[in-house]
Structures are given as C-alpha cells and as structure tokens.
Amino acid sequence: MTSRETPFSAPVGAAQYGGTRAVSRCDSLGVAPYSEEEGALFRPYLSKAYRETVRCVSAWMEEAGMTTRQDAAGNLVGRYEGARPDAPALLIGSHLDSVRNAGRYDGPLGVMLGIEVVAYLSAHKKRLPFAVEVIGFGDEEGSRFPVSMLTSRAVADVLKAAPDTMKDAAGISLRDALGAEGFLLEDFSKAARNKKDVIAYFEAHIEQGPVLESENHAVGAVTAIAAQYRFLINIKGFAGHAGTMPMHLRQDALAAAAEAMVAIESIALQGAGDLVATVGRLDVAPGVPNVVPGGVAFTLDIRSGTESIRDKAAETIRTALAAIAEKRHVELSMELQQDLPATPCNSALTQALSDAIQKITGLSARKLVSGAGHDAMVMAALAPVCMLFIRCEKGISHNPAEAVTAEDVEIAFQVMVTFIESYAETYSARQEKIA
C-alpha cells in the first residue's frame, strides 16, 4: 500500500465511491425533476418527483452491483448478494421522501451511503456471509398522508391492514395514489419481510440537532430513539361578524387555540429531561379577515426519550386545554394519531458501531438519544437496529439550510464499512458455532 492509499481506496480501474459522491448525489436530487416545487425541495410519497427519484436511485444501485425492485408499498430495494445466493440480509436504509421546503440530506444521505458501501464491496469483489440490501423508504415524513413511516411499517409487518380511508390534503386516497403508480392497496401488506430473512437493520442519518457539532464530533452512535405522540386537536367555536360581535360574547376558536399553544409551550418548558412539544400546523376556518374564527385544527407533537415523561406531559396538556375550552365556551377534541414508543438500539450492534467510530476517528464514540423519529424505530419490530448520526451544520434540518461536509460524510462511510466488515466476522463465527 502506497502512502496515498487507504483501505478504502478504489482498486485501479474501479469507479470511485465514498462520502463525496454521496453528498453530490444528494445535492443532485434536490432539484427538478426530483422535487414537486420550483426553487424548493418537496418530494412526497407516490408523487411524480418520487417516481423520478426512484428511477434515478435505482440506476445508481445497479451501477454499484445491486439488483433492484420496488416492493408492494413502493419502497425501492437494492440487493447485493452474499457468499451464497439465499443468505439473509443486513438492511441499510433510510427514506427518499421529504417535508415541504426540505433540506437535501435528511433521509437520502443514508440511502446514498448504503449505495457507496455496496460500491466499495463490489469494487473489491467482496461477498459477505449475508446479503446487503439498501432500502429507500417511500414515506417516512408523513408529508402527504397523516401517518409517518407508513412504508417501513409495511416492511416491518406492523400494519394489520393498509388504511383504506386515508386521504391526503387534496382528498386523494392512499388507494388512488397507489393505483396511479401501478400498486394495489390490497397488496400493500405484501411488502412485509420475514424475520428469518433479515439479520439486522442499519440506518445512517444526519443528527438533526446540535450536539455533535457543539462537541466537535463528525459522527455519533445512537443509543435510543425518543417516544413520540402526535395529536390532531380540533376547537369548535362560533363564527361571527368581526365588526358586530362584542368581545365578551365571542367564542373565538383561534383565540382559544392561541392560549392553548402558549399553555403547551409553558408545560414543555417546565417538563423534565428532553421533553419537547411542537405545534407544527394550524388550519383556521373560515379564514377570512372580517369573520371571527369558528373553527381551528392544529397538530401537536410530543416527544421524550422516556415514555413516562412524554405520557405525563400529554396528560397535563390535555387537562390544561380542557380548562381553556371550558373558560372560553368552545368545544375541544384531542385525537391521538400516532403513538411511537421509545426504541432502544441493539446494545451489541451499538457497541460494535462505537468501536468502528473509535477505530476511524481515534476518539471515543459520542453516544446520544435521537429526538427525531426514524424508520429504525419501526424496523426494530423486524430485526435488531442500530443508527449512525452524522454532524450537520448548526443542527439545522427540515430546512433548505441543512448542510453537511464531504469530510464528515467520508468518515461516516469509512465507519460503515468498518462496522459491516467487523459484523461479518462476528456473524460468521456465530454461524460456525451454531453449525
């Protein structure tokens, strides 16, 4: 090995791979035709932009040495066979969809890094004792339909049945959206994977927070993913003329919602540990300047690494909002739309990942809890999971200002290769023991 070569250098004549290309490919997916909006990134599930992204990423997977397919839920799956064709798979995944006005790395970076790992294995003609599959999930964000991680739920087989009545903001049902892309709602559950065919799930993702940057770590190992509640809150007041309805006789739904949101913020600020509560969407009816609002609907997202803290906050908020509704003579309902329990990452895999981080960076791995939800928390129902976080600038995410450096992503790539090759040795030894 020359002084300029590393264990991760491409063989002579082989295509290059690694962190720089992963970042570049994420950047190329941030514009038309991979976005539904001109001048901003928005890639909802089963949209034209999603279809074009699947087409492009599928070509990259095949170039890396994988065979590709879309499963019954529309997820993109690339498979790199192991030393034997029928071997179970290590899944490497993240999501291809985005929120509205998104950054370029939340989701796709994990998929691109999975492709780079396979490109490395293929270039070095390495076959592992298991297959490697890279999955680009179609819906993690819930930016089109009102439930997040819809397609990883299908893969992990935690959906009893596909939601037949689910519609997007335009009134298009999940059934019709699937049909427009050549899929059937009745087949949705066929995306489920058999546990015996999957040995583990690995996800690389930007941190979406400021911890790694503040402590000068390029990457970190995730120990758990926070518990999450998502509610839809409806307040029904009474609409009336803005000029003729006296203030003391009003049943102003928006004023009640405003007081409710301040109460939610106050409760979260007083909460223990890593509790956070967010109102992210607000719909006002009738929504015109000269009418007292008669109805308001808003979302509430509550998260904590500890389920008991999350649950206590939800109950405190429910009590506070009921008191506000009674005082203001409005009706209030609080409908639970999503309940995701705290998800611990597999301790053995996390330790192996931490060892890989230390080997590549020379630093003890920074371990942290993810406040954001990820497909990994659903996939834990299918197989042991672990997650690698990558530093992002100022912790910004779900924003066009989202940024990573190619240097950090290259470190993440090298950590992933090191972890997977080490895991292959451990897996082989375990299989020999069983035999």
N, C-alpha and C positions, 0 to 999 in steps of 0.2 A: 504494500500500500504506500503510495507516494505521500508526501507531506500535505498535498492539496486534497487527497481523497479522504472520505469518511466512510463508515459502514453503510451510510445512506446514499452514497454516490451512485448514479446510474451506471450500469455497465457500458462499455464502449459500444456505440451504435444504438443504444436504447433511448427511448424518449425520456425527457426529464419529468420529474414528479416532485411533489413536496408542497410546503406551505405557500410559497409564492404563487404557484399555479392555482392552488385552492382559493386564495384571495382574489386572484384575477378572474377566475370563473364566477365567483360570487358577484363581482362587480359587473360582469357582462350580463348577468341575469337581472340586474337592477333597472333595466330599461325595456322599452317596447322591442319585440312583441311579448316580453315576459312580464309585463305589467298591464293592468286594465286602465291605468290613468296616465295621461301625458304629463311628463315632468315630475312624477312621483311614483313610488313603488306600491302597488296594491295587487296582490296575487291571491284571490280567494279560490277555495276548493272548487273544482269542476268548472272553472271559467276557461275562456279561450287562452288566457295567459298561462293558466296552469297546464293546459294541454300542450302549449308550445314549450313550456319548461320541461315537462316530462319527455317530450321528443328530443330536446337538446341534451338533457342529462343522461338519457338512455344511450345516446351516441357516445358520450364520454365514458359511460360504464363499459360499453362494448369495446371501445378503444383500449381500456385498461385490462381487458381479458375476461370480462364477465358476459354471461348470457342474461338477457333481460326479459321482464314481463311486467304487466300490470295485474294486480290481484283484483278480486271481485269488488273491493272498496275503492279502487282507483289508485292505490299506492304503487309506486314504482319500486321494483325489486330487481337488483342485480346479483347474480350468484357466481362466485369463483370457487370451483370445485376443490375439495380436499384431496388427500392422497388416494382416497377411494371415493368413487362417484356418489355413493349413497350415505356419505358421512353426515352427521348432524351439523348444524351451522352455528357459528358465532354471528350474531346480528349486530351490525353497526348502523345506526340510524339517527335521523332527525327529520325535520319537516321541510317541505317545499312551499307551503302556503305562507302568507304574510298578513299582518294587520294592515289597515289603511295608512298611507303615508309612512311606510316602514323603512327600516334600515336594511342593508343588504346581507347581513351576516347571521341574523337571528334565524336559525334553522338550516338554511342551505350550507353554511360553513361546515356543519357536522357531516352532511352528506358528501360534500366535496372532499373532506379529509378522509372519509371512508374510501372514496374512489382512489385517492392518492395512495393509501395503504395497499390497496389491491394492485395498483400500478407498480408499486415497489416490489410486491411479491411476484408478480408476473414477470417483471424485468429480470429478476434474479432467479426465475424459474423455481420458485419455492412453492411447494404444496404442503399444507399443514395437515395435522391429523383430523381436522374438521374443515368444513367448508366455511367460507366467509361470504355473508350476504350483506349488501348495503341497501338500506331501505330509505326511500324518500316518502315520508307520510304525506297524505293529501290534505288532511285537516288536523292541525294541532291548535291553531289560534282561536278557532270558533268565530272567525271574522265574517263568515257567511251564514252559517246556521247557528242556533243559540246554544249549542253544546260544544265545548272544546274537546280536542283529542278524539274526535269521532272515529277516525280511521285506524288509529292504534288500538282503540277499544275493540274494533272488529278483529284485528290481528291477534290480540291477547284473549279473544273469546270471552269478553266480559259484557257483551251486549246480548240480552236474551233474544231480541229481535230488532231489526232496523226500525227506527222511528218513522212510521208511516205518515204521521200528521205534521212532521217538522217542515217549516217553511222559512225561506229567507226574507229579507226586508222587502223584496219586490213581490212577495207572495208566491214564489216558485217553490214547489215542494221538493224534498230530497228525492222522491221517486222520479219526478220530471227532470231534475238536474242530472241524476244518474243516467236516465234514459237518453238524454241529449248527448251523452258521451259514450253511449253504447253499453251501459251497465244496467243491471236489473236490481231493484230494491230487494226482491226475493232472494237474490244471490249474495247480498251484502255480507251475510254471516259466513259465507264460504271463504272469506279472507282469513278466517281463524287458522292459526298454526297449531300443530300437535306438539305438546310439551316434549315428547321424546325426540323431536327433530330440531330442537333449539337448546343449545347448552348455556348461552348467556346473551345478554344484550348490553351493548356499549354505546354511549352517546357522548359526543364532544359538542360543546356549546359555548358561546360567549357567556361570560358571567352575568351580564345584565345588571351589574352592581359595581360599587367602587372599591371593594375590599382588596382584590389582587393588585390593583393599581396603587392604592394607598400604601401597601406593604411591599411594593416592588417585586411582585411575583408574576412571571409570564403565564403560568398555569397553576391550577389547584385541583385537588381531589374532592369530589362532593361526597359527603357522608350521609345526607338525607335530603329529601325534598319536602317543603313545608305543606302542611294540611291547608286545604282551601275550601271555602264555601262561596257559592255565587247565588245571589238572590235577585229576583225581579220584584221591585216594590211599586205598587200602584196606589196613588192617592186620588180619591174622587171628592171634589168639592162641588161648587155650583158656579157656572159661568154667568156673567152678567155684564152690563154696560159699564165701561170704565169711568164714564162721566157721571152716571146717575146712581150707582150703588154706593151707599155710605160705607166708610171704612169699618165701622163697628158691626155692620151686618154682613160682611163678606165671609164667604167660605172659599178662600183663595188657595187653591191646590198648590200653586207654585210657592207661595209664601210658606205654606206648611212644609213643602219639600226643602226649601232653603233652611228652615230651622232644623229639619231632620238631618240635613247634611252637616250642619255645624255640630249637632249633637254626636253624629257618627265620628267626626274628626276628633272631638274632645275625648270621647271614650277610647279611641285608638291611641291618642297621645298619653292617656293615663294608664294604658294597658301594660302588662308585664312583657319582658323579653323582646322578641322580634315581631310583635303583633303589628299588623298593618291593615287598614281598611280604606277602600277606594270606591268612590262613585265615578264611574267612567262614561256613562251615557245617560242623557236626560232628554225625554220627549215631552213636550208641552202641548196641550190641546185647549182651545183651538189654535193657539199660537199666532194670534194677531195683536197688533199694538193697542187696540181700543176695547179689548174684552178681558175681563178678569178671568184668569185661567181656571177652567173647570176640572181639568184632569192632568195628572203628571205621572209618568212612569220613569223610573230610573233603576240602574243596576247597582248592586252592592257586592264588592269582592272583599272577603275577609280571609287573612292568611296568618299562620304562625307555624313555626317548627314543632310546636307542641299542641296536640289536638285539644287538650283541656283548656288551654288559653284561648284558642280560637272559639271553642264552644261557649265559654263563659262570656266572651266579648259579643258573640251573636245574640245570646240571651239578654245581655244588658242593653244592647241596641234595640232589640225587639220591644223591651219594656219602655225604653225612652221614647221610641217612635209612637207606641200606643198612647202614651201620655200626651204627646204633641197633637195627635189626631183628635183625642177627646177634647183638649183645650180649644182647638180651632174648629171643632164641629165638622170634621171631614172624615171620610171613610179611608181606612188604610189596610192593605193586604201585603204580606211579605211571603213570596213564593220561592221556595228553595229550588234552584235549577241545577245546581251541581254540588256534589259533596265528594271531595277527594281527600282521603286520609293521608296523614304524614307517611312518607315512604322512605324507609331506611335503605341505603345502598348495601349491597352484599359486602360484609366486612372483609372476607378473604380477597375478593376482587379489588376492593378499595385499597387494601394493603399492598397488593401486587402493583396497582397503579401508582401508589405513593412511592414504592421502590423504584419504579421506572422514572418517575419525576425526579427523584434524587439522583439517579444514575445520569440523566441527561443534563440537568441543571446544576448539579453539585450542591443543591440546597435541600433541606428537609421540606417535604411537601406541605403546602398550606392546605389544611382541610377545612371545609366550610359547608354550611347548610344552604341549599338553594331556596330562596324566597319565591322564585318563579316556578310555575308548573312546567313539566316537560313530559314528552311521550314516555320517558323512562318510568314515571310513576305508574303508568298504566301497564307497561310491559313487565313490571315486576310480578304481575299475576301469571305471566307465562314462564319467566325464567329469572335467574339472578341478574341484577343490573348493577352497573357502575357508570359514573359520569366524570368526564374531564372538563373543567372550566378553563376558558381562555380569557385573558385580560382584555377588556375593551375600554376605550378612552372615556375617562370621567364616569364610567359606569353607565353611559347612555345607551338605551335600547328603545325599540318601538318608536324610532325617530330617525329621520334621514341623516342625522349627525352621528349615528352609530359608526364606530371605527375600530379597527384592529391594525396591528402591524404585521407585515410579512414575516418579520423575525420571530414574533411570538407564535405565529401560526406554524412556522417551521419547527419550533420547539415542540409544539403540540403534536405535529406529525411524527417527529422522532420519538416522542414519549409513547404514542400509539403503537408504532412499530415495535418498540422495545417491549411494551406491555404484552402485545399479542404474541410475539415470539417466545417470551417467557411463559406465557399462559399455555402455549402449545406444548412446551416441555413438561409443564406440570400436568397437563391433560394426558399426554402420552404415558407418563409414569403412572398416573392413576388408572388408566385403561389396562396397562400391563399388570398392575396389581390385581385388578378385577379378573383378568384372564387367568 
